[in-house]
Amino acid sequence: MKAKVAKIFENEALAITRIPVTDIYEKVINLIHQYVHEKNGKLITSGMGKAGQIAHNIATTFSSTGTPAVFLHPSEAQHGDLGVLQKNDVLLAISNSGKTREIVELIDLKNNLYPALPVIVITGNTESPLGQKADLTISTGAPSEVCPLGLTPTTSTTVFTVIGDALVVLMMEKIGFTPEDYSKRHHGGYLGAKSREAAINNSRKNN
């Protein structure tokens, strides 16, 4: 059993190292920064199923680190939630196959409302319908799932999470996000207390 667990960890770790690292990350950060921090828009993330859960996590992490973001469920978007979109927003859509019907339809609905609103896609298939509709496309490297059936989103959701983490960290550095900034957005719990302590220590060092 321990050998099996170790092999699963090894395969997932290997998938992370095989995520293509290109200048697309700089382009994505500059695009999000332009729309959110310069034009006062927000980042809208979306995904279906398990990819949607990762998209939701990415939105909340961006929000807590100084970049306003919300998750838009692609199905609920067809029943009125599309109204959350504004002209200066940017959409980040996640789909492993790049063919998820609800996400493809979301892009079409977005185009009817705000055709100029830019779209970023994270996918394992850059030549997919979603990849073709995107302004910028981040490739996951299309790793094989560790699921023994090769079907359940497992490794794909791992790389989605890591890519999201990379984007958050890059944006934090770009906007110069500080412990003081964090403490104003995350008041409660252990992290709230830790961020306030860090902010006090940081202030003492600068005085």
C-alpha positions in Angstrom: 0.0 0.0 0.0 2.8 2.5 0.9 4.4 1.8 -2.5 1.1 2.6 -4.3 0.7 5.8 -2.3 4.3 6.8 -3.1 3.8 6.1 -6.8 0.6 8.3 -6.9 2.5 11.2 -5.2 5.4 10.6 -7.7 3.1 10.8 -10.7 1.3 13.9 -9.5 4.6 15.6 -8.7 6.0 14.7 -12.1 2.9 16.2 -13.8 3.6 19.5 -12.0 7.2 19.6 -13.3 5.9 19.0 -16.8 3.6 22.0 -16.9 4.9 24.1 -19.8 6.5 27.3 -18.5 6.4 30.0 -21.1 5.9 33.8 -21.4 2.2 33.2 -21.4 2.2 33.7 -17.6 3.6 37.2 -17.9 1.0 38.0 -20.5 -1.8 36.7 -18.3 -0.7 38.6 -15.3 -0.4 41.8 -17.3 -3.9 41.3 -18.8 -5.5 40.7 -15.4 -3.6 43.6 -13.9 -4.7 45.9 -16.7 -8.4 45.1 -16.3 -8.6 44.7 -12.6 -6.0 47.1 -11.2 -6.0 49.7 -13.9 -9.5 49.7 -15.2 -11.2 48.8 -11.8 -12.8 45.6 -13.2 -12.7 42.2 -11.6 -11.5 38.7 -12.4 -14.4 36.3 -13.1 -13.4 32.6 -12.9 -15.5 29.7 -14.1 -15.4 26.0 -14.5 -17.8 23.0 -14.5 -17.7 20.1 -12.0 -14.4 19.6 -10.2 -12.7 22.1 -12.4 -15.3 24.5 -11.2 -14.3 23.9 -7.6 -10.7 24.8 -8.5 -11.9 27.9 -10.3 -13.8 28.9 -7.2 -10.7 28.4 -5.0 -8.7 30.5 -7.4 -11.2 33.3 -7.2 -11.2 33.4 -3.4 -7.4 33.3 -3.2 -7.1 36.2 -5.6 -9.7 38.2 -3.6 -7.9 37.6 -0.3 -4.6 38.8 -1.9 -5.7 42.1 -3.3 -7.2 41.2 -6.7 -11.0 41.3 -6.7 -12.4 38.1 -8.1 -15.7 36.1 -8.1 -16.7 32.6 -9.3 -19.4 32.4 -11.9 -21.1 29.0 -12.3 -21.5 28.4 -16.0 -24.9 26.8 -15.7 -26.2 29.5 -13.4 -24.9 32.1 -15.8 -27.6 30.9 -18.2 -30.3 31.7 -15.6 -29.3 35.3 -14.9 -26.0 35.2 -13.1 -24.3 36.3 -16.3 -25.4 39.8 -15.1 -22.4 39.8 -12.8 -20.2 40.6 -15.8 -19.1 44.2 -16.4 -17.2 45.6 -19.4 -13.9 46.0 -17.6 -13.8 42.4 -16.2 -11.6 39.6 -17.4 -12.8 35.9 -17.6 -10.7 33.0 -16.5 -12.2 29.7 -17.6 -10.9 26.2 -16.7 -11.6 23.0 -18.7 -9.3 20.0 -19.0 -10.7 18.9 -22.3 -11.3 22.4 -23.6 -14.7 21.1 -24.8 -16.9 21.5 -21.8 -20.3 22.5 -23.3 -21.3 24.8 -20.5 -18.0 26.8 -20.7 -18.1 27.0 -24.4 -21.7 28.3 -24.1 -20.6 30.8 -21.4 -18.1 32.3 -23.8 -20.8 32.7 -26.4 -23.1 34.3 -23.9 -20.3 36.6 -22.8 -19.8 37.7 -26.4 -23.4 38.6 -26.7 -23.1 40.9 -23.7 -19.5 42.2 -23.7 -17.7 40.9 -26.8 -14.5 42.8 -26.0 -14.2 41.3 -22.5 -11.0 39.2 -22.7 -10.9 35.4 -22.0 -8.1 33.4 -20.4 -8.4 29.6 -20.6 -6.5 27.0 -18.6 -6.7 23.6 -20.4 -5.0 20.4 -21.3 -6.0 20.9 -25.0 -4.9 24.2 -26.4 -6.3 23.4 -29.9 -9.8 22.7 -28.4 -12.9 24.9 -29.0 -12.1 26.8 -25.8 -8.5 27.2 -26.7 -9.6 28.7 -30.0 -12.0 31.2 -28.4 -9.5 32.4 -25.8 -7.4 35.5 -25.9 -4.7 33.8 -23.9 -4.4 30.0 -23.2 -2.4 28.3 -20.5 -1.5 24.7 -21.1 -1.5 22.2 -18.3 0.7 19.8 -20.3 -2.2 17.4 -20.5 -1.1 15.0 -17.8 -2.7 11.5 -17.5 -5.0 11.1 -14.5 -3.7 8.9 -11.6 -7.3 7.6 -11.4 -7.0 3.8 -12.2 -9.8 4.3 -14.8 -8.0 7.3 -16.3 -11.3 9.2 -16.0 -11.7 10.9 -12.6 -10.2 14.4 -12.5 -7.3 13.9 -10.2 -3.9 14.9 -11.7 -5.7 17.5 -13.8 -7.1 19.2 -10.8 -3.7 19.2 -9.1 -2.1 21.0 -12.0 -5.0 23.5 -12.2 -4.4 24.3 -8.5 -0.7 24.8 -9.0 -1.2 27.0 -12.0 -3.7 29.1 -10.1 -1.2 29.4 -7.2 1.5 30.6 -9.6 -0.8 33.3 -11.0 -1.8 34.5 -7.5 1.8 34.7 -6.3 2.9 36.5 -9.5 0.1 39.0 -9.1 0.9 39.6 -5.4 4.5 40.4 -6.4 3.3 42.7 -9.2 1.0 44.8 -7.0 3.4 44.8 -4.0 0.9 43.1 -1.7 1.9 43.4 2.0 1.0 41.8 5.3 -0.9 45.0 6.1 -2.9 44.6 3.0 -3.6 40.9 3.8 -4.7 41.7 7.4 -7.3 44.2 6.1 -8.9 41.5 3.9 -8.5 38.4 6.2 -9.4 39.5 9.7 -10.6 36.2 11.3 -8.9 33.1 12.5 -5.3 32.1 12.8 -4.3 33.7 9.5 -5.9 37.0 10.4 -4.0 37.1 13.7 -0.7 36.1 12.0 -1.1 38.7 9.2 -1.7 41.5 11.8 1.4 40.3 13.7 3.4 40.4 10.5 2.1 43.8 9.7 3.1 45.2 13.1 6.6 43.6 12.8 6.9 45.0 9.2 5.9 48.5 10.4 8.5 48.4 13.2 11.3 47.4 10.7 10.4 50.3 8.4 10.3 52.9 11.2 
